[in-house]
Amino acid sequence: MSDARWYIDQLLMRQSTNKGLGQHFLVNDVLLQHIVEAGAVQENDHVLEIGPGPGTLTAHLLRTGCRVTSVEIDQGACQHLHVVFEDELTTGQLEVIEGDALQTKFPPDITKIIANIPYQISSPLIEVITRFQHERNQPLMTMVLMVQEEFAERLEMKYTDTVGSLGLVVSLDFDVEMMEKVSPDAFIPHPKVHSRVVKFLPRQLDIPCSRKLLIMTIHHCFDQRRKKLRTLLKNPPKRISRVRGWYAGRWKDAYQSMKDTPVMEKRPDELDIEQWFQLVSLFEQHDS
């Protein structure tokens, strides 16, 4: 059984790490096993892994007997994976897709996502995953990601200054559980920041308003989070016409009808998700 360091050394003999891709390879086998255990990965799972790099996490996933689809943008890393996992690729237990995870269509039968994701694409990747989750007939069972600690705090929203559009939108589909804090020395090469393992548990909220309008409004307000809603909502979100039945005139009329309500004196980070539901529902009640 090869350990994480062996997989990393095999890749580094082929090529150096790519700073542009934010490559930091997890070398701690105990932590890798904890990540797999946190996802309760079983033999009948089909796991999506994003950014496998040398395949350290891939190896631990494959030992559970599950099927793994790994998406990797680095051509050299893909070639490496085809060498070190030749048997698993031959049997079909592993599939390696060379491509950008932000543009790749994920297999529809994925049950779990387990990954040490590239930190520089964390936000857009979470948007891709939440859209994937929302559009599926069968929701994901769970997701476990290694992310930058600051990013994890924005997902958790424990403090006012970490409340934002990222965490609020994620909360529409997932409960977030903070797990192990990971120091830079768990990686090769060492990143400059601490990391965090985060577990996402799917949830189904009853959203009483247009989901698309809700998300658009949240993003619009947090673009200038220090201002009050009275100021932020005076003008409609950009591309409001992309929401069915909405256009700038309707938004402005709705704003005039509710500009004196108490919620307008609040700032975006003072509202919880239920209050965002109520706010957008009030806008929807105005039909011109």
C-alpha positions as CSV (number, residue, x, y, z in Angstrom):
1,M,0.0,0.0,0.0
2,S,1.6,3.3,-1.2
3,D,1.4,6.2,1.1
4,A,0.7,9.8,0.2
5,R,4.4,10.8,0.0
6,W,5.0,8.1,-2.7
7,Y,2.2,9.5,-4.9
8,I,3.5,13.0,-4.6
9,D,7.1,12.0,-5.3
10,Q,6.0,10.1,-8.4
11,L,4.3,13.3,-9.7
12,L,7.2,15.6,-8.8
13,M,9.6,13.4,-10.7
14,R,7.5,14.1,-13.7
15,Q,7.0,17.9,-13.2
16,S,7.2,20.7,-10.6
17,T,4.1,22.0,-8.8
18,N,2.2,24.6,-10.7
19,K,1.7,27.8,-8.7
20,G,-0.8,29.1,-11.2
21,L,-3.1,26.2,-10.4
22,G,-2.6,26.6,-6.7
23,Q,-1.2,23.1,-6.3
24,H,-0.6,22.1,-2.6
25,F,-0.6,18.3,-2.2
26,L,-2.0,16.8,1.0
27,V,0.7,14.5,2.4
28,N,-0.8,13.5,5.7
29,D,-2.3,10.0,5.4
30,V,-4.1,10.1,8.7
31,L,-5.9,13.3,7.6
32,L,-6.7,11.8,4.2
33,Q,-8.3,8.8,5.9
34,H,-10.3,11.1,8.2
35,I,-11.7,13.0,5.1
36,V,-12.8,9.7,3.6
37,E,-14.4,8.6,6.9
38,A,-16.1,12.0,7.3
39,G,-17.9,11.3,4.0
40,A,-18.8,7.8,5.1
41,V,-17.7,6.5,1.7
42,Q,-19.0,3.0,0.9
43,E,-18.5,0.5,-1.9
44,N,-21.8,1.5,-3.7
45,D,-20.9,5.2,-3.8
46,H,-19.9,7.1,-6.9
47,V,-17.6,9.8,-5.7
48,L,-16.6,13.0,-7.5
49,E,-13.1,14.3,-6.7
50,I,-12.0,17.7,-8.0
51,G,-8.3,18.4,-8.4
52,P,-6.8,15.0,-7.5
53,G,-3.2,16.1,-8.4
54,P,-0.9,13.2,-7.4
55,G,-3.8,11.1,-6.3
56,T,-3.2,10.9,-2.6
57,L,-6.9,11.3,-1.8
58,T,-7.9,9.3,-4.8
59,A,-6.0,6.3,-3.4
60,H,-7.8,6.4,-0.1
61,L,-11.1,6.7,-1.8
62,L,-10.4,3.7,-4.1
63,R,-9.5,1.5,-1.1
64,T,-13.2,1.8,0.0
65,G,-14.2,0.0,-3.2
66,C,-16.3,3.0,-4.4
67,R,-16.3,4.3,-8.0
68,V,-14.4,7.6,-8.4
69,T,-14.6,10.2,-11.1
70,S,-11.7,12.7,-10.8
71,V,-11.6,16.0,-12.7
72,E,-8.1,17.4,-13.2
73,I,-7.1,20.3,-15.3
74,D,-3.3,19.6,-15.3
75,Q,-2.3,17.5,-18.2
76,G,0.8,16.2,-16.5
77,A,-1.1,15.2,-13.4
78,C,-3.6,13.3,-15.6
79,Q,-0.8,11.4,-17.3
80,H,0.6,10.6,-13.9
81,L,-2.8,9.3,-12.6
82,H,-3.1,7.0,-15.7
83,V,0.2,5.4,-14.7
84,V,-0.2,5.0,-10.9
85,F,-3.9,3.9,-11.2
86,E,-3.7,1.9,-14.4
87,D,-5.5,-1.1,-12.8
88,E,-8.4,0.9,-11.4
89,L,-8.8,2.8,-14.8
90,T,-8.8,-0.6,-16.6
91,T,-11.5,-2.0,-14.4
92,G,-13.6,1.1,-14.5
93,Q,-13.4,1.8,-10.8
94,L,-11.7,5.1,-11.6
95,E,-12.4,7.6,-14.4
96,V,-10.1,10.6,-14.9
97,I,-11.5,13.6,-16.8
98,E,-9.0,16.1,-18.0
99,G,-10.7,19.5,-17.9
100,D,-11.7,22.5,-15.9
101,A,-14.1,21.6,-13.1
102,L,-15.9,24.9,-13.6
103,Q,-16.8,23.8,-17.2
104,T,-17.1,20.1,-16.9
105,K,-20.4,18.3,-16.8
106,F,-20.4,16.0,-13.8
107,P,-21.8,12.5,-14.1
108,P,-25.5,12.5,-13.1
109,D,-25.2,9.5,-10.7
110,I,-22.6,11.1,-8.3
111,T,-23.6,10.3,-4.7
112,K,-20.9,12.2,-2.9
113,I,-18.2,14.9,-3.5
114,I,-14.9,14.4,-1.6
115,A,-12.1,16.8,-2.6
116,N,-9.1,18.9,-1.6
117,I,-10.2,21.7,-4.0
118,P,-8.0,24.4,-5.6
119,Y,-8.4,27.4,-3.3
120,Q,-8.4,30.0,-6.0
121,I,-11.6,28.7,-7.6
122,S,-13.4,27.9,-4.3
123,S,-16.2,30.5,-4.7
124,P,-17.1,29.7,-8.4
125,L,-16.7,26.0,-7.7
126,I,-19.2,26.1,-4.8
127,E,-21.6,27.9,-7.1
128,V,-21.2,25.1,-9.7
129,I,-21.7,22.5,-7.1
130,T,-24.8,24.1,-5.5
131,R,-26.3,24.4,-9.0
132,F,-25.5,20.8,-9.7
133,Q,-27.2,19.9,-6.4
134,H,-30.3,21.9,-7.1
135,E,-30.8,20.6,-10.6
136,R,-30.5,16.9,-9.6
137,N,-33.5,14.6,-9.2
138,Q,-31.6,12.8,-6.4
139,P,-29.7,15.1,-4.1
140,L,-26.1,14.4,-3.0
141,M,-25.8,12.4,0.1
142,T,-22.9,14.4,1.5
143,M,-19.9,16.5,0.5
144,V,-16.5,16.9,2.3
145,L,-14.1,19.6,1.1
146,M,-10.7,20.9,2.1
147,V,-10.8,24.6,1.8
148,Q,-8.9,27.7,3.0
149,E,-9.8,28.5,6.6
150,E,-11.0,32.0,5.8
151,F,-13.3,30.6,3.2
152,A,-14.6,28.0,5.7
153,E,-15.5,30.8,8.1
154,R,-17.5,32.5,5.4
155,L,-19.4,29.3,4.9
156,E,-20.1,28.9,8.6
157,M,-21.2,32.6,9.1
158,K,-20.6,32.3,12.9
159,Y,-19.7,36.0,13.2
160,T,-21.3,39.1,11.7
161,D,-18.2,40.0,9.6
162,T,-18.3,36.5,8.0
163,V,-21.9,36.7,7.0
164,G,-22.2,37.1,3.2
165,S,-23.7,36.0,0.0
166,L,-21.5,32.9,-0.2
167,G,-22.7,31.4,3.1
168,L,-26.3,32.4,2.6
169,V,-26.6,30.9,-0.9
170,V,-24.9,27.7,0.3
171,S,-27.3,27.5,3.2
172,L,-30.2,27.1,0.7
173,D,-28.9,23.6,-0.1
174,F,-26.5,22.5,2.7
175,D,-25.9,22.6,6.4
176,V,-22.2,23.3,7.0
177,E,-20.2,21.4,9.7
178,M,-16.7,22.6,10.5
179,M,-14.2,19.8,11.0
180,E,-10.5,19.5,11.4
181,K,-8.2,22.6,11.1
182,V,-5.2,21.8,9.0
183,S,-1.8,23.5,9.3
184,P,0.4,24.3,6.3
185,D,2.9,21.6,7.1
186,A,0.3,19.0,6.1
187,F,0.9,19.9,2.4
188,I,3.7,19.9,-0.1
189,P,4.5,22.6,-0.8
190,H,3.3,24.5,2.3
191,P,0.6,27.0,1.6
192,K,0.8,30.4,3.5
193,V,-2.6,29.8,5.1
194,H,-4.3,27.3,7.4
195,S,-7.0,25.1,5.9
196,R,-10.2,23.5,7.1
197,V,-12.1,20.3,6.4
198,V,-15.7,21.2,5.9
199,K,-18.6,18.8,5.7
200,F,-21.8,19.7,3.8
201,L,-25.0,18.0,4.7
202,P,-27.9,18.4,2.1
203,R,-31.0,20.1,3.3
204,Q,-34.3,21.0,1.6
205,L,-35.6,24.4,2.5
206,D,-39.1,25.5,1.7
207,I,-38.3,28.7,-0.2
208,P,-41.5,30.8,-0.4
209,C,-40.2,33.1,-3.2
210,S,-38.3,32.9,-6.5
211,R,-35.0,31.2,-5.8
212,K,-33.3,33.0,-8.7
213,L,-34.6,36.4,-7.6
214,L,-33.6,35.6,-4.0
215,I,-30.0,34.8,-5.0
216,M,-29.7,37.8,-7.3
217,T,-30.9,40.1,-4.5
218,I,-28.5,38.7,-1.9
219,H,-25.5,39.1,-4.3
220,H,-26.7,42.6,-5.2
221,C,-26.9,43.8,-1.6
222,F,-23.6,42.3,-0.5
223,D,-21.7,44.0,-3.2
224,Q,-21.9,47.1,-0.9
225,R,-22.6,45.4,2.4
226,R,-22.0,48.4,4.6
227,K,-24.9,50.4,3.2
228,K,-28.5,50.0,4.4
229,L,-31.1,48.1,2.4
230,R,-32.9,51.4,1.8
231,T,-30.0,52.5,-0.4
232,L,-29.0,49.2,-1.8
233,L,-32.5,48.2,-3.1
234,K,-33.4,51.6,-4.6
235,N,-32.0,50.3,-7.9
236,P,-32.7,46.8,-9.2
237,P,-30.1,44.0,-9.4
238,K,-28.1,43.8,-12.6
239,R,-29.7,41.5,-15.2
240,I,-33.1,41.6,-13.3
241,S,-34.8,40.9,-16.6
242,R,-33.3,37.4,-16.5
243,V,-35.8,36.5,-13.8
244,R,-39.1,35.7,-15.4
245,G,-41.7,38.4,-14.9
246,W,-39.2,41.0,-13.7
247,Y,-37.9,44.2,-15.2
248,A,-36.5,47.5,-13.8
249,G,-39.9,49.3,-13.7
250,R,-41.6,46.6,-11.6
251,W,-38.6,46.5,-9.2
252,K,-38.7,50.3,-8.7
253,D,-42.5,50.3,-8.2
254,A,-42.1,47.5,-5.6
255,Y,-39.4,49.5,-3.8
256,Q,-41.5,52.6,-3.6
257,S,-44.3,50.6,-2.0
258,M,-42.1,49.2,0.8
259,K,-39.3,51.7,1.2
260,D,-40.6,52.8,4.6
261,T,-40.8,49.3,6.1
262,P,-38.5,48.7,9.2
263,V,-36.4,46.1,7.4
264,M,-35.1,48.8,5.0
265,E,-33.1,50.3,7.9
266,K,-31.0,47.1,8.3
267,R,-27.7,46.2,6.6
268,P,-27.4,43.0,4.6
269,D,-25.4,41.1,7.3
270,E,-28.1,41.8,9.8
271,L,-30.6,39.5,8.0
272,D,-30.8,35.7,8.4
273,I,-32.0,33.5,5.6
274,E,-35.6,33.6,6.7
275,Q,-35.6,37.4,6.7
276,W,-34.2,37.3,3.2
277,F,-37.2,35.1,2.2
278,Q,-39.6,37.6,3.7
279,L,-37.9,40.6,2.0
280,V,-37.9,39.0,-1.5
281,S,-41.5,37.8,-0.9
282,L,-42.6,41.4,-0.2
283,F,-41.0,42.5,-3.5
284,E,-42.8,39.7,-5.3
285,Q,-46.2,40.8,-3.9
286,H,-46.0,43.9,-6.0
287,D,-47.2,43.0,-9.5
288,S,-47.4,45.8,-11.9
